[in-house]
Amino acid sequence: MDILGPAGLCVAPVLSLMESLEHPQAKFRNVLVSGDQNGTKLRQLNCPIKGDGIDEPVAESGPKLGEHNEEENHENII
C-alpha cells in the first residue's frame, strides 16, 4: 500500500475475515444481521441484494438435521 498507493495504482489491502466484517464498507452495507432463535443469538451474512422494496432479512436458523428428508421434488425428475 505504501509503495503502490502513492504511485496512483488501484490497490487495496488483503483483509482477514474478521477485518473485512469490521470494515466501514461492510458496516455501511449491513453485511451481518443478528437475530435470536429459541434463545440462541445468531449472526449471519446478510443477503447481498439490496434495493427499494426488498425486505430486510431476519437471522434465523436453517432446517434441522433430516427435516426435509421426506419431501419429494418432482420438478427435477428427468
mmCIF file of the N, C-alpha and C atoms, coordinates in Angstrom:
data_MODEL
# 
_entry.id   MODEL 
# 
loop_
_atom_site.group_PDB 
_atom_site.id 
_atom_site.type_symbol 
_atom_site.label_atom_id 
_atom_site.label_alt_id 
_atom_site.label_comp_id 
_atom_site.label_asym_id 
_atom_site.label_entity_id 
_atom_site.label_seq_id 
_atom_site.pdbx_PDB_ins_code 
_atom_site.Cartn_x 
_atom_site.Cartn_y 
_atom_site.Cartn_z 
_atom_site.occupancy 
_atom_site.B_iso_or_equiv 
_atom_site.pdbx_formal_charge 
_atom_site.auth_seq_id 
_atom_site.auth_comp_id 
_atom_site.auth_asym_id 
_atom_site.auth_atom_id 
_atom_site.pdbx_PDB_model_num 
ATOM 1   N N  . MET A 1 1  ? 0.829   -1.189  0.000   1.00 0.00 ? 1  MET A N  1 
ATOM 2   C CA . MET A 1 1  ? 0.000   0.000   0.000   1.00 0.00 ? 1  MET A CA 1 
ATOM 3   C C  . MET A 1 1  ? 0.874   1.254   0.000   1.00 0.00 ? 1  MET A C  1 
ATOM 4   N N  . ASP A 1 2  ? 1.961   1.203   0.777   1.00 0.00 ? 2  ASP A N  1 
ATOM 5   C CA . ASP A 1 2  ? 2.830   2.381   0.874   1.00 0.00 ? 2  ASP A CA 1 
ATOM 6   C C  . ASP A 1 2  ? 3.536   2.696   -0.444  1.00 0.00 ? 2  ASP A C  1 
ATOM 7   N N  . ILE A 1 3  ? 3.799   1.664   -1.241  1.00 0.00 ? 3  ILE A N  1 
ATOM 8   C CA . ILE A 1 3  ? 4.517   1.874   -2.499  1.00 0.00 ? 3  ILE A CA 1 
ATOM 9   C C  . ILE A 1 3  ? 3.544   2.092   -3.653  1.00 0.00 ? 3  ILE A C  1 
ATOM 10  N N  . LEU A 1 4  ? 2.532   1.218   -3.757  1.00 0.00 ? 4  LEU A N  1 
ATOM 11  C CA . LEU A 1 4  ? 1.641   1.256   -4.911  1.00 0.00 ? 4  LEU A CA 1 
ATOM 12  C C  . LEU A 1 4  ? 0.591   2.364   -4.828  1.00 0.00 ? 4  LEU A C  1 
ATOM 13  N N  . GLY A 1 5  ? 0.090   2.653   -3.644  1.00 0.00 ? 5  GLY A N  1 
ATOM 14  C CA . GLY A 1 5  ? -0.927  3.693   -3.473  1.00 0.00 ? 5  GLY A CA 1 
ATOM 15  C C  . GLY A 1 5  ? -0.463  5.049   -3.962  1.00 0.00 ? 5  GLY A C  1 
ATOM 16  N N  . PRO A 1 6  ? 0.694   5.528   -3.483  1.00 0.00 ? 6  PRO A N  1 
ATOM 17  C CA . PRO A 1 6  ? 1.183   6.832   -3.937  1.00 0.00 ? 6  PRO A CA 1 
ATOM 18  C C  . PRO A 1 6  ? 1.508   6.870   -5.434  1.00 0.00 ? 6  PRO A C  1 
ATOM 19  N N  . ALA A 1 7  ? 1.717   5.696   -6.041  1.00 0.00 ? 7  ALA A N  1 
ATOM 20  C CA . ALA A 1 7  ? 2.010   5.652   -7.476  1.00 0.00 ? 7  ALA A CA 1 
ATOM 21  C C  . ALA A 1 7  ? 0.742   5.805   -8.312  1.00 0.00 ? 7  ALA A C  1 
ATOM 22  N N  . GLY A 1 8  ? -0.415  5.922   -7.650  1.00 0.00 ? 8  GLY A N  1 
ATOM 23  C CA . GLY A 1 8  ? -1.662  6.132   -8.367  1.00 0.00 ? 8  GLY A CA 1 
ATOM 24  C C  . GLY A 1 8  ? -2.324  4.851   -8.844  1.00 0.00 ? 8  GLY A C  1 
ATOM 25  N N  . LEU A 1 9  ? -1.849  3.704   -8.348  1.00 0.00 ? 9  LEU A N  1 
ATOM 26  C CA . LEU A 1 9  ? -2.436  2.428   -8.748  1.00 0.00 ? 9  LEU A CA 1 
ATOM 27  C C  . LEU A 1 9  ? -3.635  2.085   -7.868  1.00 0.00 ? 9  LEU A C  1 
ATOM 28  N N  . CYS A 1 10 ? -4.575  1.378   -8.449  1.00 0.00 ? 10 CYS A N  1 
ATOM 29  C CA . CYS A 1 10 ? -5.762  0.949   -7.710  1.00 0.00 ? 10 CYS A CA 1 
ATOM 30  C C  . CYS A 1 10 ? -5.405  -0.293  -6.905  1.00 0.00 ? 10 CYS A C  1 
ATOM 31  N N  . VAL A 1 11 ? -5.206  -0.143  -5.608  1.00 0.00 ? 11 VAL A N  1 
ATOM 32  C CA . VAL A 1 11 ? -4.817  -1.256  -4.741  1.00 0.00 ? 11 VAL A CA 1 
ATOM 33  C C  . VAL A 1 11 ? -5.642  -1.215  -3.463  1.00 0.00 ? 11 VAL A C  1 
ATOM 34  N N  . ALA A 1 12 ? -5.744  -2.359  -2.824  1.00 0.00 ? 12 ALA A N  1 
ATOM 35  C CA . ALA A 1 12 ? -6.422  -2.460  -1.526  1.00 0.00 ? 12 ALA A CA 1 
ATOM 36  C C  . ALA A 1 12 ? -5.739  -3.569  -0.731  1.00 0.00 ? 12 ALA A C  1 
ATOM 37  N N  . PRO A 1 13 ? -5.732  -3.457  0.576   1.00 0.00 ? 13 PRO A N  1 
ATOM 38  C CA . PRO A 1 13 ? -5.087  -4.499  1.383   1.00 0.00 ? 13 PRO A CA 1 
ATOM 39  C C  . PRO A 1 13 ? -5.916  -5.786  1.386   1.00 0.00 ? 13 PRO A C  1 
ATOM 40  N N  . VAL A 1 14 ? -5.243  -6.900  1.592   1.00 0.00 ? 14 VAL A N  1 
ATOM 41  C CA . VAL A 1 14 ? -5.925  -8.176  1.782   1.00 0.00 ? 14 VAL A CA 1 
ATOM 42  C C  . VAL A 1 14 ? -6.282  -8.271  3.260   1.00 0.00 ? 14 VAL A C  1 
ATOM 43  N N  . LEU A 1 15 ? -7.580  -8.420  3.549   1.00 0.00 ? 15 LEU A N  1 
ATOM 44  C CA . LEU A 1 15 ? -8.055  -8.432  4.930   1.00 0.00 ? 15 LEU A CA 1 
ATOM 45  C C  . LEU A 1 15 ? -8.413  -9.845  5.372   1.00 0.00 ? 15 LEU A C  1 
ATOM 46  N N  . SER A 1 16 ? -8.288  -10.098 6.658   1.00 0.00 ? 16 SER A N  1 
ATOM 47  C CA . SER A 1 16 ? -8.772  -11.356 7.210   1.00 0.00 ? 16 SER A CA 1 
ATOM 48  C C  . SER A 1 16 ? -10.304 -11.292 7.234   1.00 0.00 ? 16 SER A C  1 
ATOM 49  N N  . LEU A 1 17 ? -10.932 -12.413 7.508   1.00 0.00 ? 17 LEU A N  1 
ATOM 50  C CA . LEU A 1 17 ? -12.399 -12.427 7.571   1.00 0.00 ? 17 LEU A CA 1 
ATOM 51  C C  . LEU A 1 17 ? -12.905 -11.431 8.601   1.00 0.00 ? 17 LEU A C  1 
ATOM 52  N N  . MET A 1 18 ? -12.340 -11.457 9.802   1.00 0.00 ? 18 MET A N  1 
ATOM 53  C CA . MET A 1 18 ? -12.807 -10.550 10.853  1.00 0.00 ? 18 MET A CA 1 
ATOM 54  C C  . MET A 1 18 ? -12.533 -9.090  10.490  1.00 0.00 ? 18 MET A C  1 
ATOM 55  N N  . GLU A 1 19 ? -11.378 -8.811  9.877   1.00 0.00 ? 19 GLU A N  1 
ATOM 56  C CA . GLU A 1 19 ? -11.090 -7.439  9.447   1.00 0.00 ? 19 GLU A CA 1 
ATOM 57  C C  . GLU A 1 19 ? -12.092 -6.980  8.393   1.00 0.00 ? 19 GLU A C  1 
ATOM 58  N N  . SER A 1 20 ? -12.438 -7.872  7.478   1.00 0.00 ? 20 SER A N  1 
ATOM 59  C CA . SER A 1 20 ? -13.379 -7.486  6.422   1.00 0.00 ? 20 SER A CA 1 
ATOM 60  C C  . SER A 1 20 ? -14.777 -7.234  6.985   1.00 0.00 ? 20 SER A C  1 
ATOM 61  N N  . LEU A 1 21 ? -15.196 -7.989  8.004   1.00 0.00 ? 21 LEU A N  1 
ATOM 62  C CA . LEU A 1 21 ? -16.516 -7.789  8.599   1.00 0.00 ? 21 LEU A CA 1 
ATOM 63  C C  . LEU A 1 21 ? -16.583 -6.514  9.437   1.00 0.00 ? 21 LEU A C  1 
ATOM 64  N N  . GLU A 1 22 ? -15.431 -6.044  9.899   1.00 0.00 ? 22 GLU A N  1 
ATOM 65  C CA . GLU A 1 22 ? -15.365 -4.805  10.681  1.00 0.00 ? 22 GLU A CA 1 
ATOM 66  C C  . GLU A 1 22 ? -15.070 -3.583  9.807   1.00 0.00 ? 22 GLU A C  1 
ATOM 67  N N  . HIS A 1 23 ? -14.849 -3.792  8.528   1.00 0.00 ? 23 HIS A N  1 
ATOM 68  C CA . HIS A 1 23 ? -14.510 -2.699  7.613   1.00 0.00 ? 23 HIS A CA 1 
ATOM 69  C C  . HIS A 1 23 ? -15.697 -1.729  7.525   1.00 0.00 ? 23 HIS A C  1 
ATOM 70  N N  . PRO A 1 24 ? -15.448 -0.426  7.428   1.00 0.00 ? 24 PRO A N  1 
ATOM 71  C CA . PRO A 1 24 ? -16.540 0.551   7.337   1.00 0.00 ? 24 PRO A CA 1 
ATOM 72  C C  . PRO A 1 24 ? -17.528 0.270   6.203   1.00 0.00 ? 24 PRO A C  1 
ATOM 73  N N  . GLN A 1 25 ? -17.057 -0.216  5.054   1.00 0.00 ? 25 GLN A N  1 
ATOM 74  C CA . GLN A 1 25 ? -17.966 -0.504  3.940   1.00 0.00 ? 25 GLN A CA 1 
ATOM 75  C C  . GLN A 1 25 ? -18.882 -1.683  4.279   1.00 0.00 ? 25 GLN A C  1 
ATOM 76  N N  . ALA A 1 26 ? -18.349 -2.699  4.966   1.00 0.00 ? 26 ALA A N  1 
ATOM 77  C CA . ALA A 1 26 ? -19.172 -3.842  5.371   1.00 0.00 ? 26 ALA A CA 1 
ATOM 78  C C  . ALA A 1 26 ? -20.244 -3.397  6.366   1.00 0.00 ? 26 ALA A C  1 
ATOM 79  N N  . LYS A 1 27 ? -19.882 -2.504  7.263   1.00 0.00 ? 27 LYS A N  1 
ATOM 80  C CA . LYS A 1 27 ? -20.863 -1.994  8.223   1.00 0.00 ? 27 LYS A CA 1 
ATOM 81  C C  . LYS A 1 27 ? -21.918 -1.144  7.507   1.00 0.00 ? 27 LYS A C  1 
ATOM 82  N N  . PHE A 1 28 ? -21.500 -0.315  6.563   1.00 0.00 ? 28 PHE A N  1 
ATOM 83  C CA . PHE A 1 28 ? -22.436 0.513   5.810   1.00 0.00 ? 28 PHE A CA 1 
ATOM 84  C C  . PHE A 1 28 ? -23.420 -0.353  5.025   1.00 0.00 ? 28 PHE A C  1 
ATOM 85  N N  . ARG A 1 29 ? -22.924 -1.453  4.431   1.00 0.00 ? 29 ARG A N  1 
ATOM 86  C CA . ARG A 1 29 ? -23.763 -2.350  3.630   1.00 0.00 ? 29 ARG A CA 1 
ATOM 87  C C  . ARG A 1 29 ? -24.530 -3.355  4.484   1.00 0.00 ? 29 ARG A C  1 
ATOM 88  N N  . ASN A 1 30 ? -24.357 -3.284  5.809   1.00 0.00 ? 30 ASN A N  1 
ATOM 89  C CA . ASN A 1 30 ? -25.068 -4.177  6.720   1.00 0.00 ? 30 ASN A CA 1 
ATOM 90  C C  . ASN A 1 30 ? -24.826 -5.649  6.348   1.00 0.00 ? 30 ASN A C  1 
ATOM 91  N N  . VAL A 1 31 ? -23.545 -6.001  6.252   1.00 0.00 ? 31 VAL A N  1 
ATOM 92  C CA . VAL A 1 31 ? -23.145 -7.340  5.819   1.00 0.00 ? 31 VAL A CA 1 
ATOM 93  C C  . VAL A 1 31 ? -23.603 -8.416  6.798   1.00 0.00 ? 31 VAL A C  1 
ATOM 94  N N  . LEU A 1 32 ? -23.618 -8.112  8.078   1.00 0.00 ? 32 LEU A N  1 
ATOM 95  C CA . LEU A 1 32 ? -24.048 -9.085  9.086   1.00 0.00 ? 32 LEU A CA 1 
ATOM 96  C C  . LEU A 1 32 ? -25.400 -8.688  9.662   1.00 0.00 ? 32 LEU A C  1 
ATOM 97  N N  . VAL A 1 33 ? -26.258 -9.689  9.881   1.00 0.00 ? 33 VAL A N  1 
ATOM 98  C CA . VAL A 1 33 ? -27.518 -9.463  10.578  1.00 0.00 ? 33 VAL A CA 1 
ATOM 99  C C  . VAL A 1 33 ? -27.514 -10.317 11.827  1.00 0.00 ? 33 VAL A C  1 
ATOM 100 N N  . SER A 1 34 ? -28.171 -9.827  12.862  1.00 0.00 ? 34 SER A N  1 
ATOM 101 C CA . SER A 1 34 ? -28.266 -10.547 14.117  1.00 0.00 ? 34 SER A CA 1 
ATOM 102 C C  . SER A 1 34 ? -29.714 -10.887 14.399  1.00 0.00 ? 34 SER A C  1 
ATOM 103 N N  . GLY A 1 35 ? -29.901 -11.956 15.097  1.00 0.00 ? 35 GLY A N  1 
ATOM 104 C CA . GLY A 1 35 ? -31.247 -12.367 15.463  1.00 0.00 ? 35 GLY A CA 1 
ATOM 105 C C  . GLY A 1 35 ? -31.215 -13.320 16.639  1.00 0.00 ? 35 GLY A C  1 
ATOM 106 N N  . ASP A 1 36 ? -32.374 -13.783 17.022  1.00 0.00 ? 36 ASP A N  1 
ATOM 107 C CA . ASP A 1 36 ? -32.497 -14.696 18.142  1.00 0.00 ? 36 ASP A CA 1 
ATOM 108 C C  . ASP A 1 36 ? -33.396 -15.860 17.716  1.00 0.00 ? 36 ASP A C  1 
ATOM 109 N N  . GLN A 1 37 ? -32.931 -17.067 17.907  1.00 0.00 ? 37 GLN A N  1 
ATOM 110 C CA . GLN A 1 37 ? -33.705 -18.259 17.568  1.00 0.00 ? 37 GLN A CA 1 
ATOM 111 C C  . GLN A 1 37 ? -33.747 -19.166 18.789  1.00 0.00 ? 37 GLN A C  1 
ATOM 112 N N  . ASN A 1 38 ? -34.913 -19.241 19.408  1.00 0.00 ? 38 ASN A N  1 
ATOM 113 C CA . ASN A 1 38 ? -35.095 -20.080 20.601  1.00 0.00 ? 38 ASN A CA 1 
ATOM 114 C C  . ASN A 1 38 ? -34.055 -19.791 21.675  1.00 0.00 ? 38 ASN A C  1 
ATOM 115 N N  . GLY A 1 39 ? -33.776 -18.517 21.885  1.00 0.00 ? 39 GLY A N  1 
ATOM 116 C CA . GLY A 1 39 ? -32.847 -18.119 22.939  1.00 0.00 ? 39 GLY A CA 1 
ATOM 117 C C  . GLY A 1 39 ? -31.389 -18.139 22.531  1.00 0.00 ? 39 GLY A C  1 
ATOM 118 N N  . THR A 1 40 ? -31.091 -18.523 21.305  1.00 0.00 ? 40 THR A N  1 
ATOM 119 C CA . THR A 1 40 ? -29.719 -18.545 20.819  1.00 0.00 ? 40 THR A CA 1 
ATOM 120 C C  . THR A 1 40 ? -29.493 -17.344 19.920  1.00 0.00 ? 40 THR A C  1 
ATOM 121 N N  . LYS A 1 41 ? -28.466 -16.558 20.253  1.00 0.00 ? 41 LYS A N  1 
ATOM 122 C CA . LYS A 1 41 ? -28.149 -15.388 19.444  1.00 0.00 ? 41 LYS A CA 1 
ATOM 123 C C  . LYS A 1 41 ? -27.438 -15.843 18.171  1.00 0.00 ? 41 LYS A C  1 
ATOM 124 N N  . LEU A 1 42 ? -27.941 -15.389 17.022  1.00 0.00 ? 42 LEU A N  1 
ATOM 125 C CA . LEU A 1 42 ? -27.375 -15.757 15.733  1.00 0.00 ? 42 LEU A CA 1 
ATOM 126 C C  . LEU A 1 42 ? -26.785 -14.548 15.045  1.00 0.00 ? 42 LEU A C  1 
ATOM 127 N N  . ARG A 1 43 ? -25.707 -14.752 14.329  1.00 0.00 ? 43 ARG A N  1 
ATOM 128 C CA . ARG A 1 43 ? -25.088 -13.736 13.491  1.00 0.00 ? 43 ARG A CA 1 
ATOM 129 C C  . ARG A 1 43 ? -24.846 -14.380 12.133  1.00 0.00 ? 43 ARG A C  1 
ATOM 130 N N  . GLN A 1 44 ? -25.433 -13.813 11.094  1.00 0.00 ? 44 GLN A N  1 
ATOM 131 C CA . GLN A 1 44 ? -25.338 -14.406 9.766   1.00 0.00 ? 44 GLN A CA 1 
ATOM 132 C C  . GLN A 1 44 ? -24.983 -13.359 8.724   1.00 0.00 ? 44 GLN A C  1 
ATOM 133 N N  . LEU A 1 45 ? -24.470 -13.841 7.594   1.00 0.00 ? 45 LEU A N  1 
ATOM 134 C CA . LEU A 1 45 ? -24.250 -12.943 6.469   1.00 0.00 ? 45 LEU A CA 1 
ATOM 135 C C  . LEU A 1 45 ? -25.594 -12.504 5.921   1.00 0.00 ? 45 LEU A C  1 
ATOM 136 N N  . ASN A 1 46 ? -25.701 -11.250 5.606   1.00 0.00 ? 46 ASN A N  1 
ATOM 137 C CA . ASN A 1 46 ? -26.917 -10.673 5.066   1.00 0.00 ? 46 ASN A CA 1 
ATOM 138 C C  . ASN A 1 46 ? -27.013 -10.979 3.570   1.00 0.00 ? 46 ASN A C  1 
ATOM 139 N N  . CYS A 1 47 ? -28.182 -10.880 3.023   1.00 0.00 ? 47 CYS A N  1 
ATOM 140 C CA . CYS A 1 47 ? -28.379 -11.031 1.587   1.00 0.00 ? 47 CYS A CA 1 
ATOM 141 C C  . CYS A 1 47 ? -27.664 -9.868  0.884   1.00 0.00 ? 47 CYS A C  1 
ATOM 142 N N  . PRO A 1 48 ? -26.864 -10.163 -0.142  1.00 0.00 ? 48 PRO A N  1 
ATOM 143 C CA . PRO A 1 48 ? -26.135 -9.075  -0.800  1.00 0.00 ? 48 PRO A CA 1 
ATOM 144 C C  . PRO A 1 48 ? -27.007 -8.230  -1.722  1.00 0.00 ? 48 PRO A C  1 
ATOM 145 N N  . ILE A 1 49 ? -28.220 -8.680  -2.017  1.00 0.00 ? 49 ILE A N  1 
ATOM 146 C CA . ILE A 1 49 ? -29.108 -7.940  -2.916  1.00 0.00 ? 49 ILE A CA 1 
ATOM 147 C C  . ILE A 1 49 ? -29.841 -6.876  -2.109  1.00 0.00 ? 49 ILE A C  1 
ATOM 148 N N  . LYS A 1 50 ? -29.659 -5.636  -2.477  1.00 0.00 ? 50 LYS A N  1 
ATOM 149 C CA . LYS A 1 50 ? -30.260 -4.515  -1.760  1.00 0.00 ? 50 LYS A CA 1 
ATOM 150 C C  . LYS A 1 50 ? -31.053 -3.665  -2.731  1.00 0.00 ? 50 LYS A C  1 
ATOM 151 N N  . GLY A 1 51 ? -32.082 -2.985  -2.240  1.00 0.00 ? 51 GLY A N  1 
ATOM 152 C CA . GLY A 1 51 ? -32.818 -2.064  -3.088  1.00 0.00 ? 51 GLY A CA 1 
ATOM 153 C C  . GLY A 1 51 ? -34.201 -1.778  -2.540  1.00 0.00 ? 51 GLY A C  1 
ATOM 154 N N  . ASP A 1 52 ? -34.874 -0.841  -3.181  1.00 0.00 ? 52 ASP A N  1 
ATOM 155 C CA . ASP A 1 52 ? -36.228 -0.474  -2.784  1.00 0.00 ? 52 ASP A CA 1 
ATOM 156 C C  . ASP A 1 52 ? -37.162 -1.666  -2.929  1.00 0.00 ? 52 ASP A C  1 
ATOM 157 N N  . GLY A 1 53 ? -38.013 -1.881  -1.947  1.00 0.00 ? 53 GLY A N  1 
ATOM 158 C CA . GLY A 1 53 ? -38.995 -2.949  -1.999  1.00 0.00 ? 53 GLY A CA 1 
ATOM 159 C C  . GLY A 1 53 ? -38.465 -4.312  -1.596  1.00 0.00 ? 53 GLY A C  1 
ATOM 160 N N  . ILE A 1 54 ? -37.200 -4.378  -1.206  1.00 0.00 ? 54 ILE A N  1 
ATOM 161 C CA . ILE A 1 54 ? -36.631 -5.650  -0.753  1.00 0.00 ? 54 ILE A CA 1 
ATOM 162 C C  . ILE A 1 54 ? -36.647 -5.637  0.769   1.00 0.00 ? 54 ILE A C  1 
ATOM 163 N N  . ASP A 1 55 ? -37.316 -6.628  1.356   1.00 0.00 ? 55 ASP A N  1 
ATOM 164 C CA . ASP A 1 55 ? -37.417 -6.693  2.809   1.00 0.00 ? 55 ASP A CA 1 
ATOM 165 C C  . ASP A 1 55 ? -36.059 -6.922  3.446   1.00 0.00 ? 55 ASP A C  1 
ATOM 166 N N  . GLU A 1 56 ? -35.874 -6.325  4.603   1.00 0.00 ? 56 GLU A N  1 
ATOM 167 C CA . GLU A 1 56 ? -34.655 -6.538  5.381   1.00 0.00 ? 56 GLU A CA 1 
ATOM 168 C C  . GLU A 1 56 ? -34.700 -7.960  5.940   1.00 0.00 ? 56 GLU A C  1 
ATOM 169 N N  . PRO A 1 57 ? -33.680 -8.777  5.679   1.00 0.00 ? 57 PRO A N  1 
ATOM 170 C CA . PRO A 1 57 ? -33.714 -10.163 6.149   1.00 0.00 ? 57 PRO A CA 1 
ATOM 171 C C  . PRO A 1 57 ? -33.606 -10.262 7.663   1.00 0.00 ? 57 PRO A C  1 
ATOM 172 N N  . VAL A 1 58 ? -34.078 -11.370 8.172   1.00 0.00 ? 58 VAL A N  1 
ATOM 173 C CA . VAL A 1 58 ? -34.025 -11.658 9.598   1.00 0.00 ? 58 VAL A CA 1 
ATOM 174 C C  . VAL A 1 58 ? -33.165 -12.894 9.786   1.00 0.00 ? 58 VAL A C  1 
ATOM 175 N N  . ALA A 1 59 ? -32.234 -12.853 10.728  1.00 0.00 ? 59 ALA A N  1 
ATOM 176 C CA . ALA A 1 59 ? -31.389 -14.012 11.002  1.00 0.00 ? 59 ALA A CA 1 
ATOM 177 C C  . ALA A 1 59 ? -32.233 -15.095 11.651  1.00 0.00 ? 59 ALA A C  1 
ATOM 178 N N  . GLU A 1 60 ? -32.145 -16.283 11.121  1.00 0.00 ? 60 GLU A N  1 
ATOM 179 C CA . GLU A 1 60 ? -32.856 -17.413 11.704  1.00 0.00 ? 60 GLU A CA 1 
ATOM 180 C C  . GLU A 1 60 ? -32.101 -18.685 11.391  1.00 0.00 ? 60 GLU A C  1 
ATOM 181 N N  . SER A 1 61 ? -32.402 -19.725 12.131  1.00 0.00 ? 61 SER A N  1 
ATOM 182 C CA . SER A 1 61 ? -31.683 -20.980 11.924  1.00 0.00 ? 61 SER A CA 1 
ATOM 183 C C  . SER A 1 61 ? -32.210 -21.694 10.690  1.00 0.00 ? 61 SER A C  1 
ATOM 184 N N  . GLY A 1 62 ? -31.389 -22.557 10.142  1.00 0.00 ? 62 GLY A N  1 
ATOM 185 C CA . GLY A 1 62 ? -31.782 -23.357 8.994   1.00 0.00 ? 62 GLY A CA 1 
ATOM 186 C C  . GLY A 1 62 ? -32.585 -24.564 9.448   1.00 0.00 ? 62 GLY A C  1 
ATOM 187 N N  . PRO A 1 63 ? -32.931 -25.440 8.522   1.00 0.00 ? 63 PRO A N  1 
ATOM 188 C CA . PRO A 1 63 ? -33.708 -26.626 8.882   1.00 0.00 ? 63 PRO A CA 1 
ATOM 189 C C  . PRO A 1 63 ? -32.909 -27.559 9.792   1.00 0.00 ? 63 PRO A C  1 
ATOM 190 N N  . LYS A 1 64 ? -33.624 -28.288 10.613  1.00 0.00 ? 64 LYS A N  1 
ATOM 191 C CA . LYS A 1 64 ? -32.980 -29.263 11.490  1.00 0.00 ? 64 LYS A CA 1 
ATOM 192 C C  . LYS A 1 64 ? -32.487 -30.440 10.662  1.00 0.00 ? 64 LYS A C  1 
ATOM 193 N N  . LEU A 1 65 ? -31.524 -31.173 11.183  1.00 0.00 ? 65 LEU A N  1 
ATOM 194 C CA . LEU A 1 65 ? -30.963 -32.327 10.501  1.00 0.00 ? 65 LEU A CA 1 
ATOM 195 C C  . LEU A 1 65 ? -32.073 -33.296 10.117  1.00 0.00 ? 65 LEU A C  1 
ATOM 196 N N  . GLY A 1 66 ? -32.208 -33.570 8.826   1.00 0.00 ? 66 GLY A N  1 
ATOM 197 C CA . GLY A 1 66 ? -33.203 -34.512 8.335   1.00 0.00 ? 66 GLY A CA 1 
ATOM 198 C C  . GLY A 1 66 ? -34.604 -33.954 8.186   1.00 0.00 ? 66 GLY A C  1 
ATOM 199 N N  . GLU A 1 67 ? -34.795 -32.672 8.455   1.00 0.00 ? 67 GLU A N  1 
ATOM 200 C CA . GLU A 1 67 ? -36.135 -32.080 8.448   1.00 0.00 ? 67 GLU A CA 1 
ATOM 201 C C  . GLU A 1 67 ? -36.837 -32.229 7.095   1.00 0.00 ? 67 GLU A C  1 
ATOM 202 N N  . HIS A 1 68 ? -36.082 -32.178 6.017   1.00 0.00 ? 68 HIS A N  1 
ATOM 203 C CA . HIS A 1 68 ? -36.687 -32.240 4.686   1.00 0.00 ? 68 HIS A CA 1 
ATOM 204 C C  . HIS A 1 68 ? -36.413 -33.562 3.967   1.00 0.00 ? 68 HIS A C  1 
ATOM 205 N N  . ASN A 1 69 ? -36.023 -34.586 4.699   1.00 0.00 ? 69 ASN A N  1 
ATOM 206 C CA . ASN A 1 69 ? -35.700 -35.867 4.068   1.00 0.00 ? 69 ASN A CA 1 
ATOM 207 C C  . ASN A 1 69 ? -36.882 -36.484 3.334   1.00 0.00 ? 69 ASN A C  1 
ATOM 208 N N  . GLU A 1 70 ? -38.076 -36.307 3.827   1.00 0.00 ? 70 GLU A N  1 
ATOM 209 C CA . GLU A 1 70 ? -39.245 -36.964 3.251   1.00 0.00 ? 70 GLU A CA 1 
ATOM 210 C C  . GLU A 1 70 ? -39.914 -36.154 2.151   1.00 0.00 ? 70 GLU A C  1 
ATOM 211 N N  . GLU A 1 71 ? -39.450 -34.928 1.909   1.00 0.00 ? 71 GLU A N  1 
ATOM 212 C CA . GLU A 1 71 ? -40.049 -34.102 0.867   1.00 0.00 ? 71 GLU A CA 1 
ATOM 213 C C  . GLU A 1 71 ? -39.663 -34.640 -0.504  1.00 0.00 ? 71 GLU A C  1 
ATOM 214 N N  . GLU A 1 72 ? -40.596 -34.588 -1.436  1.00 0.00 ? 72 GLU A N  1 
ATOM 215 C CA . GLU A 1 72 ? -40.313 -35.016 -2.802  1.00 0.00 ? 72 GLU A CA 1 
ATOM 216 C C  . GLU A 1 72 ? -40.281 -33.800 -3.695  1.00 0.00 ? 72 GLU A C  1 
ATOM 217 N N  . ASN A 1 73 ? -39.351 -33.798 -4.620  1.00 0.00 ? 73 ASN A N  1 
ATOM 218 C CA . ASN A 1 73 ? -39.246 -32.713 -5.577  1.00 0.00 ? 73 ASN A CA 1 
ATOM 219 C C  . ASN A 1 73 ? -39.397 -33.322 -6.964  1.00 0.00 ? 73 ASN A C  1 
ATOM 220 N N  . HIS A 1 74 ? -40.580 -33.257 -7.512  1.00 0.00 ? 74 HIS A N  1 
ATOM 221 C CA . HIS A 1 74 ? -40.857 -33.872 -8.803  1.00 0.00 ? 74 HIS A CA 1 
ATOM 222 C C  . HIS A 1 74 ? -40.358 -33.026 -9.979  1.00 0.00 ? 74 HIS A C  1 
ATOM 223 N N  . GLU A 1 75 ? -40.004 -31.770 -9.728  1.00 0.00 ? 75 GLU A N  1 
ATOM 224 C CA . GLU A 1 75 ? -39.562 -30.900 -10.806 1.00 0.00 ? 75 GLU A CA 1 
ATOM 225 C C  . GLU A 1 75 ? -38.213 -31.327 -11.379 1.00 0.00 ? 75 GLU A C  1 
ATOM 226 N N  . ASN A 1 76 ? -37.376 -31.958 -10.570 1.00 0.00 ? 76 ASN A N  1 
ATOM 227 C CA . ASN A 1 76 ? -36.026 -32.307 -11.025 1.00 0.00 ? 76 ASN A CA 1 
ATOM 228 C C  . ASN A 1 76 ? -35.921 -33.735 -11.538 1.00 0.00 ? 76 ASN A C  1 
ATOM 229 N N  . ILE A 1 77 ? -37.037 -34.436 -11.636 1.00 0.00 ? 77 ILE A N  1 
ATOM 230 C CA . ILE A 1 77 ? -37.001 -35.810 -12.128 1.00 0.00 ? 77 ILE A CA 1 
ATOM 231 C C  . ILE A 1 77 ? -37.002 -35.770 -13.663 1.00 0.00 ? 77 ILE A C  1 
ATOM 232 N N  . ILE A 1 78 ? -36.043 -36.480 -14.237 1.00 0.00 ? 78 ILE A N  1 
ATOM 233 C CA . ILE A 1 78 ? -35.929 -36.498 -15.707 1.00 0.00 ? 78 ILE A CA 1 
ATOM 234 C C  . ILE A 1 78 ? -36.598 -37.733 -16.253 1.00 0.00 ? 78 ILE A C  1 
# 
